[in-house]
């Protein structure tokens, strides 16, 4: 019975280590991300706000 317990824990440890090595990368096209960021800034600052008050993308990314 002790050997079965050890095998179970060993199998769970191997599965846990293998699952910890999985990485999921999601890539977004830069142009689409910038377009969404501009739309979001327009929603926040208002489309009719003067351009001097709106932050540029480089200021937002800081």
mmJSON file of the N, C-alpha and C atoms, coordinates in Angstrom:
{"data_MODEL":{"atom_site":{
"group_PDB":["ATOM","ATOM","ATOM","ATOM","ATOM","ATOM","ATOM","ATOM","ATOM","ATOM","ATOM","ATOM","ATOM","ATOM","ATOM","ATOM","ATOM","ATOM","ATOM","ATOM","ATOM","ATOM","ATOM","ATOM","ATOM","ATOM","ATOM","ATOM","ATOM","ATOM","ATOM","ATOM","ATOM","ATOM","ATOM","ATOM","ATOM","ATOM","ATOM","ATOM","ATOM","ATOM","ATOM","ATOM","ATOM","ATOM","ATOM","ATOM","ATOM","ATOM","ATOM","ATOM","ATOM","ATOM","ATOM","ATOM","ATOM","ATOM","ATOM","ATOM","ATOM","ATOM","ATOM","ATOM","ATOM","ATOM","ATOM","ATOM","ATOM","ATOM","ATOM","ATOM","ATOM","ATOM","ATOM","ATOM","ATOM","ATOM","ATOM","ATOM","ATOM","ATOM","ATOM","ATOM","ATOM","ATOM","ATOM","ATOM","ATOM","ATOM","ATOM","ATOM","ATOM","ATOM","ATOM","ATOM","ATOM","ATOM","ATOM","ATOM","ATOM","ATOM","ATOM","ATOM","ATOM","ATOM","ATOM","ATOM","ATOM","ATOM","ATOM","ATOM","ATOM","ATOM","ATOM","ATOM","ATOM","ATOM","ATOM","ATOM","ATOM","ATOM","ATOM","ATOM","ATOM","ATOM","ATOM","ATOM","ATOM","ATOM","ATOM","ATOM","ATOM","ATOM","ATOM","ATOM","ATOM","ATOM","ATOM","ATOM","ATOM","ATOM","ATOM","ATOM","ATOM","ATOM","ATOM","ATOM","ATOM","ATOM","ATOM","ATOM","ATOM","ATOM","ATOM","ATOM","ATOM","ATOM","ATOM","ATOM","ATOM","ATOM","ATOM","ATOM","ATOM","ATOM","ATOM","ATOM","ATOM","ATOM","ATOM","ATOM","ATOM","ATOM","ATOM","ATOM","ATOM","ATOM","ATOM","ATOM","ATOM","ATOM","ATOM","ATOM","ATOM","ATOM"],
"id":[1,2,3,4,5,6,7,8,9,10,11,12,13,14,15,16,17,18,19,20,21,22,23,24,25,26,27,28,29,30,31,32,33,34,35,36,37,38,39,40,41,42,43,44,45,46,47,48,49,50,51,52,53,54,55,56,57,58,59,60,61,62,63,64,65,66,67,68,69,70,71,72,73,74,75,76,77,78,79,80,81,82,83,84,85,86,87,88,89,90,91,92,93,94,95,96,97,98,99,100,101,102,103,104,105,106,107,108,109,110,111,112,113,114,115,116,117,118,119,120,121,122,123,124,125,126,127,128,129,130,131,132,133,134,135,136,137,138,139,140,141,142,143,144,145,146,147,148,149,150,151,152,153,154,155,156,157,158,159,160,161,162,163,164,165,166,167,168,169,170,171,172,173,174,175,176,177,178,179,180,181,182,183,184,185,186],
"type_symbol":["N","C","C","N","C","C","N","C","C","N","C","C","N","C","C","N","C","C","N","C","C","N","C","C","N","C","C","N","C","C","N","C","C","N","C","C","N","C","C","N","C","C","N","C","C","N","C","C","N","C","C","N","C","C","N","C","C","N","C","C","N","C","C","N","C","C","N","C","C","N","C","C","N","C","C","N","C","C","N","C","C","N","C","C","N","C","C","N","C","C","N","C","C","N","C","C","N","C","C","N","C","C","N","C","C","N","C","C","N","C","C","N","C","C","N","C","C","N","C","C","N","C","C","N","C","C","N","C","C","N","C","C","N","C","C","N","C","C","N","C","C","N","C","C","N","C","C","N","C","C","N","C","C","N","C","C","N","C","C","N","C","C","N","C","C","N","C","C","N","C","C","N","C","C","N","C","C","N","C","C","N","C","C","N","C","C"],
"label_atom_id":["N","CA","C","N","CA","C","N","CA","C","N","CA","C","N","CA","C","N","CA","C","N","CA","C","N","CA","C","N","CA","C","N","CA","C","N","CA","C","N","CA","C","N","CA","C","N","CA","C","N","CA","C","N","CA","C","N","CA","C","N","CA","C","N","CA","C","N","CA","C","N","CA","C","N","CA","C","N","CA","C","N","CA","C","N","CA","C","N","CA","C","N","CA","C","N","CA","C","N","CA","C","N","CA","C","N","CA","C","N","CA","C","N","CA","C","N","CA","C","N","CA","C","N","CA","C","N","CA","C","N","CA","C","N","CA","C","N","CA","C","N","CA","C","N","CA","C","N","CA","C","N","CA","C","N","CA","C","N","CA","C","N","CA","C","N","CA","C","N","CA","C","N","CA","C","N","CA","C","N","CA","C","N","CA","C","N","CA","C","N","CA","C","N","CA","C","N","CA","C","N","CA","C","N","CA","C","N","CA","C","N","CA","C","N","CA","C"],
"label_alt_id":[null,null,null,null,null,null,null,null,null,null,null,null,null,null,null,null,null,null,null,null,null,null,null,null,null,null,null,null,null,null,null,null,null,null,null,null,null,null,null,null,null,null,null,null,null,null,null,null,null,null,null,null,null,null,null,null,null,null,null,null,null,null,null,null,null,null,null,null,null,null,null,null,null,null,null,null,null,null,null,null,null,null,null,null,null,null,null,null,null,null,null,null,null,null,null,null,null,null,null,null,null,null,null,null,null,null,null,null,null,null,null,null,null,null,null,null,null,null,null,null,null,null,null,null,null,null,null,null,null,null,null,null,null,null,null,null,null,null,null,null,null,null,null,null,null,null,null,null,null,null,null,null,null,null,null,null,null,null,null,null,null,null,null,null,null,null,null,null,null,null,null,null,null,null,null,null,null,null,null,null,null,null,null,null,null,null],
"label_comp_id":["UNK","UNK","UNK","UNK","UNK","UNK","UNK","UNK","UNK","UNK","UNK","UNK","UNK","UNK","UNK","UNK","UNK","UNK","UNK","UNK","UNK","UNK","UNK","UNK","UNK","UNK","UNK","UNK","UNK","UNK","UNK","UNK","UNK","UNK","UNK","UNK","UNK","UNK","UNK","UNK","UNK","UNK","UNK","UNK","UNK","UNK","UNK","UNK","UNK","UNK","UNK","UNK","UNK","UNK","UNK","UNK","UNK","UNK","UNK","UNK","UNK","UNK","UNK","UNK","UNK","UNK","UNK","UNK","UNK","UNK","UNK","UNK","UNK","UNK","UNK","UNK","UNK","UNK","UNK","UNK","UNK","UNK","UNK","UNK","UNK","UNK","UNK","UNK","UNK","UNK","UNK","UNK","UNK","UNK","UNK","UNK","UNK","UNK","UNK","UNK","UNK","UNK","UNK","UNK","UNK","UNK","UNK","UNK","UNK","UNK","UNK","UNK","UNK","UNK","UNK","UNK","UNK","UNK","UNK","UNK","UNK","UNK","UNK","UNK","UNK","UNK","UNK","UNK","UNK","UNK","UNK","UNK","UNK","UNK","UNK","UNK","UNK","UNK","UNK","UNK","UNK","UNK","UNK","UNK","UNK","UNK","UNK","UNK","UNK","UNK","UNK","UNK","UNK","UNK","UNK","UNK","UNK","UNK","UNK","UNK","UNK","UNK","UNK","UNK","UNK","UNK","UNK","UNK","UNK","UNK","UNK","UNK","UNK","UNK","UNK","UNK","UNK","UNK","UNK","UNK","UNK","UNK","UNK","UNK","UNK","UNK"],
"label_asym_id":["A","A","A","A","A","A","A","A","A","A","A","A","A","A","A","A","A","A","A","A","A","A","A","A","A","A","A","A","A","A","A","A","A","A","A","A","A","A","A","A","A","A","A","A","A","A","A","A","A","A","A","A","A","A","A","A","A","A","A","A","A","A","A","A","A","A","A","A","A","A","A","A","A","A","A","A","A","A","A","A","A","A","A","A","A","A","A","A","A","A","A","A","A","A","A","A","A","A","A","A","A","A","A","A","A","A","A","A","A","A","A","A","A","A","A","A","A","A","A","A","A","A","A","A","A","A","A","A","A","A","A","A","A","A","A","A","A","A","A","A","A","A","A","A","A","A","A","A","A","A","A","A","A","A","A","A","A","A","A","A","A","A","A","A","A","A","A","A","A","A","A","A","A","A","A","A","A","A","A","A","A","A","A","A","A","A"],
"label_entity_id":["1","1","1","1","1","1","1","1","1","1","1","1","1","1","1","1","1","1","1","1","1","1","1","1","1","1","1","1","1","1","1","1","1","1","1","1","1","1","1","1","1","1","1","1","1","1","1","1","1","1","1","1","1","1","1","1","1","1","1","1","1","1","1","1","1","1","1","1","1","1","1","1","1","1","1","1","1","1","1","1","1","1","1","1","1","1","1","1","1","1","1","1","1","1","1","1","1","1","1","1","1","1","1","1","1","1","1","1","1","1","1","1","1","1","1","1","1","1","1","1","1","1","1","1","1","1","1","1","1","1","1","1","1","1","1","1","1","1","1","1","1","1","1","1","1","1","1","1","1","1","1","1","1","1","1","1","1","1","1","1","1","1","1","1","1","1","1","1","1","1","1","1","1","1","1","1","1","1","1","1","1","1","1","1","1","1"],
"label_seq_id":[1,1,1,2,2,2,3,3,3,4,4,4,5,5,5,6,6,6,7,7,7,8,8,8,9,9,9,10,10,10,11,11,11,12,12,12,13,13,13,14,14,14,15,15,15,16,16,16,17,17,17,18,18,18,19,19,19,20,20,20,21,21,21,22,22,22,23,23,23,24,24,24,25,25,25,26,26,26,27,27,27,28,28,28,29,29,29,30,30,30,31,31,31,32,32,32,33,33,33,34,34,34,35,35,35,36,36,36,37,37,37,38,38,38,39,39,39,40,40,40,41,41,41,42,42,42,43,43,43,44,44,44,45,45,45,46,46,46,47,47,47,48,48,48,49,49,49,50,50,50,51,51,51,52,52,52,53,53,53,54,54,54,55,55,55,56,56,56,57,57,57,58,58,58,59,59,59,60,60,60,61,61,61,62,62,62],
"pdbx_PDB_ins_code":[null,null,null,null,null,null,null,null,null,null,null,null,null,null,null,null,null,null,null,null,null,null,null,null,null,null,null,null,null,null,null,null,null,null,null,null,null,null,null,null,null,null,null,null,null,null,null,null,null,null,null,null,null,null,null,null,null,null,null,null,null,null,null,null,null,null,null,null,null,null,null,null,null,null,null,null,null,null,null,null,null,null,null,null,null,null,null,null,null,null,null,null,null,null,null,null,null,null,null,null,null,null,null,null,null,null,null,null,null,null,null,null,null,null,null,null,null,null,null,null,null,null,null,null,null,null,null,null,null,null,null,null,null,null,null,null,null,null,null,null,null,null,null,null,null,null,null,null,null,null,null,null,null,null,null,null,null,null,null,null,null,null,null,null,null,null,null,null,null,null,null,null,null,null,null,null,null,null,null,null,null,null,null,null,null,null],
"Cartn_x":[0.83,0.0,0.875,1.978,2.873,3.48,3.754,4.314,3.296,2.024,0.983,0.853,0.974,0.903,2.065,3.257,4.425,4.264,3.759,3.553,2.537,1.496,0.477,1.08,1.827,2.449,3.491,4.245,5.248,4.571,3.465,2.732,2.156,1.615,1.074,2.182,3.352,4.468,4.931,5.01,5.423,4.409,3.134,2.085,2.141,2.356,2.447,3.63,4.785,5.97,5.796,5.208,4.992,3.988,2.953,1.955,2.499,3.468,4.057,4.948,5.345,6.246,5.501,4.197,3.404,3.231,3.531,3.356,2.449,1.497,0.594,0.892,1.283,1.578,0.473,-0.017,-1.039,-0.451,-0.429,0.147,-0.967,-0.917,-1.88,-1.176,-1.824,-1.231,-1.085,0.067,0.354,-0.625,-0.953,-1.859,-3.244,-3.717,-5.038,-5.03,-3.958,-3.86,-3.8,-3.087,-3.003,-4.354,-5.074,-6.396,-7.355,-7.307,-8.168,-7.757,-6.455,-5.985,-6.461,-6.395,-6.876,-8.374,-9.118,-10.561,-10.862,-10.095,-10.283,-9.961,-8.886,-8.548,-9.623,-10.177,-11.267,-12.474,-12.752,-13.871,-13.609,-12.375,-12.039,-11.972,-11.22,-11.003,-12.11,-12.871,-13.919,-13.375,-14.135,-13.687,-13.528,-14.244,-14.184,-13.148,-12.358,-11.331,-10.209,-9.629,-8.524,-7.349,-6.617,-5.509,-4.413,-4.285,-3.24,-3.497,-4.737,-5.047,-4.964,-5.083,-5.046,-3.601,-3.364,-2.004,-1.722,-0.472,-0.088,0.096,0.202,0.383,1.658,2.73,3.974,3.835,3.006,2.777,1.94,1.025,0.15,0.942,1.903,2.639,3.653,3.967,4.967,4.489],
"Cartn_y":[-1.19,0.0,1.254,1.214,2.37,2.637,1.59,1.756,2.428,2.091,2.714,4.204,4.507,5.892,6.692,6.123,6.786,6.969,5.982,6.076,7.153,7.238,8.258,9.653,9.874,11.18,11.484,10.471,10.672,11.054,10.382,10.692,12.107,12.492,13.845,14.895,14.59,15.529,15.712,14.611,14.702,15.509,15.254,15.998,17.474,17.764,19.144,19.865,19.209,19.827,20.059,19.105,19.266,20.379,20.471,21.522,22.901,22.98,24.26,24.806,23.956,24.373,24.872,24.901,25.314,26.824,27.471,28.911,29.187,30.063,30.44,31.884,32.104,33.452,33.905,35.092,35.676,36.95,37.027,38.178,39.005,40.304,41.217,42.05,42.248,43.13,44.541,45.151,46.465,47.524,47.47,48.484,48.38,47.172,46.997,47.432,47.136,47.537,49.055,49.709,51.171,51.795,51.196,51.703,51.606,50.488,50.315,51.295,51.506,52.462,53.871,54.253,55.582,55.728,54.684,54.725,54.829,54.093,54.146,55.534,56.141,57.496,58.493,58.313,59.195,59.04,57.795,57.579,58.224,58.158,58.702,60.222,60.76,62.204,62.931,62.207,62.818,63.157,62.879,63.083,64.565,65.424,66.855,67.602,66.899,67.559,68.055,69.175,69.69,68.719,68.699,67.758,68.022,69.246,69.565,68.868,68.582,67.945,66.429,65.86,64.418,63.927,62.88,62.341,61.533,61.513,60.692,59.26,58.346,56.948,56.723,57.459,57.285,57.725,58.727,59.164,58.15,57.507,56.53,55.277,54.895,53.664,53.772,54.952,55.113,54.543],
"Cartn_z":[0.0,0.0,0.0,0.709,0.754,-0.616,-1.391,-2.732,-3.651,-3.525,-4.335,-3.996,-2.707,-2.269,-2.868,-2.841,-3.417,-4.923,-5.624,-7.078,-7.416,-6.626,-6.861,-6.709,-5.645,-5.431,-6.494,-6.917,-7.963,-9.276,-9.611,-10.842,-10.775,-9.64,-9.491,-9.577,-9.044,-9.115,-10.556,-11.318,-12.719,-13.522,-13.321,-14.028,-13.644,-12.384,-11.937,-12.534,-12.597,-13.191,-14.685,-15.378,-16.82,-17.114,-16.32,-16.568,-16.212,-15.323,-14.956,-16.067,-17.001,-18.077,-19.312,-19.278,-20.428,-20.398,-21.519,-21.643,-22.827,-22.638,-23.721,-24.082,-25.32,-25.804,-26.741,-26.508,-27.363,-27.952,-29.263,-29.938,-30.575,-30.353,-30.935,-32.001,-33.13,-34.135,-33.566,-33.792,-33.21,-33.708,-34.988,-35.537,-34.9,-34.722,-34.119,-32.658,-31.944,-30.543,-30.424,-31.325,-31.285,-31.619,-32.548,-32.921,-31.73,-31.025,-29.851,-28.756,-28.584,-27.575,-27.902,-29.168,-29.56,-29.312,-29.609,-29.385,-27.889,-27.075,-25.636,-25.093,-25.602,-25.171,-25.583,-26.771,-27.195,-26.28,-25.849,-24.934,-23.582,-23.121,-21.805,-21.837,-22.794,-22.857,-23.604,-24.377,-25.187,-26.552,-27.564,-28.939,-29.266,-28.556,-28.86,-28.023,-27.204,-26.398,-27.299,-26.97,-27.783,-27.797,-28.897,-29.05,-28.029,-27.538,-26.57,-25.231,-24.914,-23.637,-23.707,-24.89,-25.023,-24.929,-24.132,-24.084,-25.348,-25.752,-26.894,-26.436,-27.381,-27.041,-26.251,-26.56,-25.83,-24.384,-24.104,-22.732,-21.975,-22.649,-21.999,-21.651,-22.475,-22.266,-21.135,-20.655,-19.581,-18.291],
"occupancy":[1.0,1.0,1.0,1.0,1.0,1.0,1.0,1.0,1.0,1.0,1.0,1.0,1.0,1.0,1.0,1.0,1.0,1.0,1.0,1.0,1.0,1.0,1.0,1.0,1.0,1.0,1.0,1.0,1.0,1.0,1.0,1.0,1.0,1.0,1.0,1.0,1.0,1.0,1.0,1.0,1.0,1.0,1.0,1.0,1.0,1.0,1.0,1.0,1.0,1.0,1.0,1.0,1.0,1.0,1.0,1.0,1.0,1.0,1.0,1.0,1.0,1.0,1.0,1.0,1.0,1.0,1.0,1.0,1.0,1.0,1.0,1.0,1.0,1.0,1.0,1.0,1.0,1.0,1.0,1.0,1.0,1.0,1.0,1.0,1.0,1.0,1.0,1.0,1.0,1.0,1.0,1.0,1.0,1.0,1.0,1.0,1.0,1.0,1.0,1.0,1.0,1.0,1.0,1.0,1.0,1.0,1.0,1.0,1.0,1.0,1.0,1.0,1.0,1.0,1.0,1.0,1.0,1.0,1.0,1.0,1.0,1.0,1.0,1.0,1.0,1.0,1.0,1.0,1.0,1.0,1.0,1.0,1.0,1.0,1.0,1.0,1.0,1.0,1.0,1.0,1.0,1.0,1.0,1.0,1.0,1.0,1.0,1.0,1.0,1.0,1.0,1.0,1.0,1.0,1.0,1.0,1.0,1.0,1.0,1.0,1.0,1.0,1.0,1.0,1.0,1.0,1.0,1.0,1.0,1.0,1.0,1.0,1.0,1.0,1.0,1.0,1.0,1.0,1.0,1.0,1.0,1.0,1.0,1.0,1.0,1.0],
"B_iso_or_equiv":[0.0,0.0,0.0,0.0,0.0,0.0,0.0,0.0,0.0,0.0,0.0,0.0,0.0,0.0,0.0,0.0,0.0,0.0,0.0,0.0,0.0,0.0,0.0,0.0,0.0,0.0,0.0,0.0,0.0,0.0,0.0,0.0,0.0,0.0,0.0,0.0,0.0,0.0,0.0,0.0,0.0,0.0,0.0,0.0,0.0,0.0,0.0,0.0,0.0,0.0,0.0,0.0,0.0,0.0,0.0,0.0,0.0,0.0,0.0,0.0,0.0,0.0,0.0,0.0,0.0,0.0,0.0,0.0,0.0,0.0,0.0,0.0,0.0,0.0,0.0,0.0,0.0,0.0,0.0,0.0,0.0,0.0,0.0,0.0,0.0,0.0,0.0,0.0,0.0,0.0,0.0,0.0,0.0,0.0,0.0,0.0,0.0,0.0,0.0,0.0,0.0,0.0,0.0,0.0,0.0,0.0,0.0,0.0,0.0,0.0,0.0,0.0,0.0,0.0,0.0,0.0,0.0,0.0,0.0,0.0,0.0,0.0,0.0,0.0,0.0,0.0,0.0,0.0,0.0,0.0,0.0,0.0,0.0,0.0,0.0,0.0,0.0,0.0,0.0,0.0,0.0,0.0,0.0,0.0,0.0,0.0,0.0,0.0,0.0,0.0,0.0,0.0,0.0,0.0,0.0,0.0,0.0,0.0,0.0,0.0,0.0,0.0,0.0,0.0,0.0,0.0,0.0,0.0,0.0,0.0,0.0,0.0,0.0,0.0,0.0,0.0,0.0,0.0,0.0,0.0,0.0,0.0,0.0,0.0,0.0,0.0],
"pdbx_formal_charge":[null,null,null,null,null,null,null,null,null,null,null,null,null,null,null,null,null,null,null,null,null,null,null,null,null,null,null,null,null,null,null,null,null,null,null,null,null,null,null,null,null,null,null,null,null,null,null,null,null,null,null,null,null,null,null,null,null,null,null,null,null,null,null,null,null,null,null,null,null,null,null,null,null,null,null,null,null,null,null,null,null,null,null,null,null,null,null,null,null,null,null,null,null,null,null,null,null,null,null,null,null,null,null,null,null,null,null,null,null,null,null,null,null,null,null,null,null,null,null,null,null,null,null,null,null,null,null,null,null,null,null,null,null,null,null,null,null,null,null,null,null,null,null,null,null,null,null,null,null,null,null,null,null,null,null,null,null,null,null,null,null,null,null,null,null,null,null,null,null,null,null,null,null,null,null,null,null,null,null,null,null,null,null,null,null,null],
"auth_seq_id":[1,1,1,2,2,2,3,3,3,4,4,4,5,5,5,6,6,6,7,7,7,8,8,8,9,9,9,10,10,10,11,11,11,12,12,12,13,13,13,14,14,14,15,15,15,16,16,16,17,17,17,18,18,18,19,19,19,20,20,20,21,21,21,22,22,22,23,23,23,24,24,24,25,25,25,26,26,26,27,27,27,28,28,28,29,29,29,30,30,30,31,31,31,32,32,32,33,33,33,34,34,34,35,35,35,36,36,36,37,37,37,38,38,38,39,39,39,40,40,40,41,41,41,42,42,42,43,43,43,44,44,44,45,45,45,46,46,46,47,47,47,48,48,48,49,49,49,50,50,50,51,51,51,52,52,52,53,53,53,54,54,54,55,55,55,56,56,56,57,57,57,58,58,58,59,59,59,60,60,60,61,61,61,62,62,62],
"auth_comp_id":["UNK","UNK","UNK","UNK","UNK","UNK","UNK","UNK","UNK","UNK","UNK","UNK","UNK","UNK","UNK","UNK","UNK","UNK","UNK","UNK","UNK","UNK","UNK","UNK","UNK","UNK","UNK","UNK","UNK","UNK","UNK","UNK","UNK","UNK","UNK","UNK","UNK","UNK","UNK","UNK","UNK","UNK","UNK","UNK","UNK","UNK","UNK","UNK","UNK","UNK","UNK","UNK","UNK","UNK","UNK","UNK","UNK","UNK","UNK","UNK","UNK","UNK","UNK","UNK","UNK","UNK","UNK","UNK","UNK","UNK","UNK","UNK","UNK","UNK","UNK","UNK","UNK","UNK","UNK","UNK","UNK","UNK","UNK","UNK","UNK","UNK","UNK","UNK","UNK","UNK","UNK","UNK","UNK","UNK","UNK","UNK","UNK","UNK","UNK","UNK","UNK","UNK","UNK","UNK","UNK","UNK","UNK","UNK","UNK","UNK","UNK","UNK","UNK","UNK","UNK","UNK","UNK","UNK","UNK","UNK","UNK","UNK","UNK","UNK","UNK","UNK","UNK","UNK","UNK","UNK","UNK","UNK","UNK","UNK","UNK","UNK","UNK","UNK","UNK","UNK","UNK","UNK","UNK","UNK","UNK","UNK","UNK","UNK","UNK","UNK","UNK","UNK","UNK","UNK","UNK","UNK","UNK","UNK","UNK","UNK","UNK","UNK","UNK","UNK","UNK","UNK","UNK","UNK","UNK","UNK","UNK","UNK","UNK","UNK","UNK","UNK","UNK","UNK","UNK","UNK","UNK","UNK","UNK","UNK","UNK","UNK"],
"auth_asym_id":["A","A","A","A","A","A","A","A","A","A","A","A","A","A","A","A","A","A","A","A","A","A","A","A","A","A","A","A","A","A","A","A","A","A","A","A","A","A","A","A","A","A","A","A","A","A","A","A","A","A","A","A","A","A","A","A","A","A","A","A","A","A","A","A","A","A","A","A","A","A","A","A","A","A","A","A","A","A","A","A","A","A","A","A","A","A","A","A","A","A","A","A","A","A","A","A","A","A","A","A","A","A","A","A","A","A","A","A","A","A","A","A","A","A","A","A","A","A","A","A","A","A","A","A","A","A","A","A","A","A","A","A","A","A","A","A","A","A","A","A","A","A","A","A","A","A","A","A","A","A","A","A","A","A","A","A","A","A","A","A","A","A","A","A","A","A","A","A","A","A","A","A","A","A","A","A","A","A","A","A","A","A","A","A","A","A"],
"auth_atom_id":["N","CA","C","N","CA","C","N","CA","C","N","CA","C","N","CA","C","N","CA","C","N","CA","C","N","CA","C","N","CA","C","N","CA","C","N","CA","C","N","CA","C","N","CA","C","N","CA","C","N","CA","C","N","CA","C","N","CA","C","N","CA","C","N","CA","C","N","CA","C","N","CA","C","N","CA","C","N","CA","C","N","CA","C","N","CA","C","N","CA","C","N","CA","C","N","CA","C","N","CA","C","N","CA","C","N","CA","C","N","CA","C","N","CA","C","N","CA","C","N","CA","C","N","CA","C","N","CA","C","N","CA","C","N","CA","C","N","CA","C","N","CA","C","N","CA","C","N","CA","C","N","CA","C","N","CA","C","N","CA","C","N","CA","C","N","CA","C","N","CA","C","N","CA","C","N","CA","C","N","CA","C","N","CA","C","N","CA","C","N","CA","C","N","CA","C","N","CA","C","N","CA","C","N","CA","C","N","CA","C","N","CA","C","N","CA","C"],
"pdbx_PDB_model_num":[1,1,1,1,1,1,1,1,1,1,1,1,1,1,1,1,1,1,1,1,1,1,1,1,1,1,1,1,1,1,1,1,1,1,1,1,1,1,1,1,1,1,1,1,1,1,1,1,1,1,1,1,1,1,1,1,1,1,1,1,1,1,1,1,1,1,1,1,1,1,1,1,1,1,1,1,1,1,1,1,1,1,1,1,1,1,1,1,1,1,1,1,1,1,1,1,1,1,1,1,1,1,1,1,1,1,1,1,1,1,1,1,1,1,1,1,1,1,1,1,1,1,1,1,1,1,1,1,1,1,1,1,1,1,1,1,1,1,1,1,1,1,1,1,1,1,1,1,1,1,1,1,1,1,1,1,1,1,1,1,1,1,1,1,1,1,1,1,1,1,1,1,1,1,1,1,1,1,1,1,1,1,1,1,1,1]
}}}
